[in-house]
Amino acid sequence: MRRFFIDAPLSEHMVIANADARHIASVLRLAAGATVLVSDQDGKSGKAEIIAANPESIELRLLEFLEDTTEPPIDIWLVQSLAKGEKMDFIIQKAVELGVYGIIPVATAHSVVRYDATKQVDKVARWQKIAREAAKQCGRSYIPQVCPITSLAQIMGNTEFASANKILLYEGQAAQGLKQVLTDSSSQTYVLFIGPEGGFSSAEVDLCQEHGIRIVTMGPRIMRTETAALAAISAVMYECGDLGG
């Protein structure tokens, strides 16, 4: 059964408009009487019946609320250094499929790409669209937020992550391995810091250490930024989330 997201809370009567409406009516050719799954931005899900369909809007009647089991039991925030080309698109798409709760793009010292204010807004809007489509494709009931591009210094002041298990993946010599940190953890929120193609600078690593972020290694091989991000998410999800079945 197809799943669609709505911007308002689930209610007895709902409307889907714009691109999703055109997709439902013109591409999928779903008509009145068809049933679909709907989720709101709070992660609540339900089964709904289409009562009227055209390319401009789809009217729905809520049939029942559903206990959704597609979201992981932990929250993972991916703090991803800006990567060049289409790597960011790929990272965001796959991170959403793996179950991340949110993504924070960050400009770091060795980031190759630089965006002006207008370009930043356009990029984040594009990444949010990718996250939405990935969430729909993999059957999630929640669309992860892609936050505005920020800096490491600004993230350090985020009180929301005060009790989270904050982990920075570093290709330098780290005393702890990721497995050890995860085995010792009982946190429900994880914040993963992933460097760009050139890695984190030593000053950035020092800054993170000063703010209680654990510096860990994922082994002797140096991974590309997109590989490190997805490998780290997978490891956390396997050890602490739901990838282990």
N, C-alpha and C positions, 0 to 999 in steps of 0.2 A: 504494500500500500504506500502511495506517495506521501511524503511529508513536506509541509510548507510552513514558513514562519510568518507570524503576524506581528505588527508593531504595537498592538494594544493587548491588554490582558484577555485571556480566554473568556468568552461570554456566550450567552444563548444565541446571539446573532452576530456574525462577523463578516468582514469584507476583505478580500484580497484584491489589490489593484496593481496597476503598472506592469512591469515586466513579468512578474509571476502570473498575473491574470492572463496576459497574452500567451504565456507558455502553457497554462492549463487549458485554455479554450482553443487555441490555434494549433499547438504542437501536440499536446497529449490528447486533445479532443475529448476532454472529460465534460460531461453534460449533467444536467439536473438528475439527481438520484444517485450519482457516484459518491463514494465515501473516500475521504482522505484523512491523513493525520495532520494535526496542526500543533504548533508549539509557539509559545510567546517568549519574550526575551528573559523572563524569569525562569525559564526551563520547564514550565508547566505544559503538559501535553494532553491532547484529547482526540477523540474521533469525531469527525463532522461530516455532514451530508451537504452536498452542493444543491442549493435550491434554485439558483439562477446562474447562468454562465454566459459571459461574452468577453471579448478581448479587452474591454476596459475595466471590468470588475467581476469578481466571483463572489456570490453571496453564499454564506455557509450557515448551517444550523448545527449547534453543538449537540452531539448525541450522548457523549459520556466523557468524563475525565479518565485519564489513564495513568497508572503508576509506571513511569518510564524508567527503564534500567540501562539506558545507553550512556549515561554520564558516569565518569569514574568516581571512586570514593575519595579521591584527593584532588586538590587544586594545584596545577602547575602553571606558573608564570614563566614565559620564555623571554628573557632580556637578550635580544638578538642584535649584535652590532651590524650596522648597515653593510650589506654585501653588494657587490657589483652585478650588473647585468640582470638576468632573470632569476638569480639565486634566491633573492628575497621572496619572490612569488612562490618558488618551489618550497622554500622553508615554511612559509606560512600555510600553504596548502597541506603539506604533509604533517605539520605540527598539529593542525586542527584535526586531521584524521586520526592522529595518535591520541588525542584527548586533552590538549592543553586548555587551560581556563582562560588565558589571556596572553597577548604578545605585546612587548614593549620594544619598539625599534630604538636603538641608541647609537648616537654618533660618537665614535671613539677616536683616539689619537691616530690609529693606523687604518681607519676606514678610508677606502679609496674614493668612494662616492661622497659628494657634498651637494645638498639641495638648498635652494633659497626658500623663503617662507611660502611662496605660492606653490612651488614644486612639492614641498613637504605635504601640504594639504592634499594635493592631487594624488601623491603616492599613497598616503594613508587611506584615502577613499578607495583607491584601487585595491589595496591590500585587504580592506574590510570587505569588499565585494568578493574577493577570492576566499576569504574566511567563511563568508555566508554560503557560497556555492559548495565549498568543501564540507561544511556542516550538513547541508542538505544531502549531498551525495553519499555521505557515510552514515546517515541516519541519526545524527545527534539531535538532542532536544534543546540545545543551547548554542547560540552563535558566539564564539569567543570574541572579545573586544580586541581590536588592534588600536593601541594607544597612539597619541601623537609622538613624533620623534623627539627624543629628549637626550639628556646627558647622564653620565654615571653620577655626577655630583648631585643632580636633582633626584635621582632614584635613592641616593643614600638618605635623603630626608623623608622618604615615604614611610609614615608610621603604620600603614596598612600591612607592611611586611615585617613588623617588629618581632612577631613570634614565629615567623616562617623559617624553614630550613633553607638558608641562602648558600648557593654553591656556585663557585666560579671554576670553569674548566680551563686549565692552563697547561700549555705544552712544555713549560719549564719544569724544573725539578720540584715536584710537590711531595710532601711527606705522606700525605694521605691519598688513598685511592677512592674512587667514587663508590665502589662496593662497600668499603668499610664505613663510609659516612652514612650510606643508606641503611645498612644493617643496624647501626646504632640509633636510628631515628624513629620517632613515633609521631612526627609532625603530620598534619593534614594539609599543609601548604608548603610548596617548594618553589623557590625562585632560582632559575638556572641562568647563569651569565655566560654567554657564548661570544668569543672574540671574532674579529673580522679576518680577512685573508692573511693579514700581517700579524695577527695575534694581539693580545693586550700589551700595552707598554708596562714597564716595570713600575712606573708611577701609578698607573691605574690599578695594578695588582696590590700595591701598598695601600692605596686609598680603600680598596675593598676589604683588605685585612683589618684596617683600622676600624671599620664599621661591622666587624663580626662576621664577615662572609668567609666561608671555608674555601680554601684553595685546594683543588683536588686534581688528580691525573686520571686519565682513562687508559693508561698504558703507555708503552714505549713508542708507539707510532704517532706521527703528527697527522691529524685529520684535517680535511678541508672544513671550512666553517659550516657548510650545509650538512656534512657528514657528522660533525661533532654535535650539532643541535639535535638531529634526529636520533643519534645513538644515545645521547644523554636522556632525552625524553623517554625513549624506549626502555632504558635501564631503570629509570625511576618508576615508570608505569609497571614494569614487570615485578620489581621488588616491593613496591608499596601500593600499586594501583590494581588494575584489573587485566593486564595483558597476560598474566599467568593463568588465566582461566578460572 
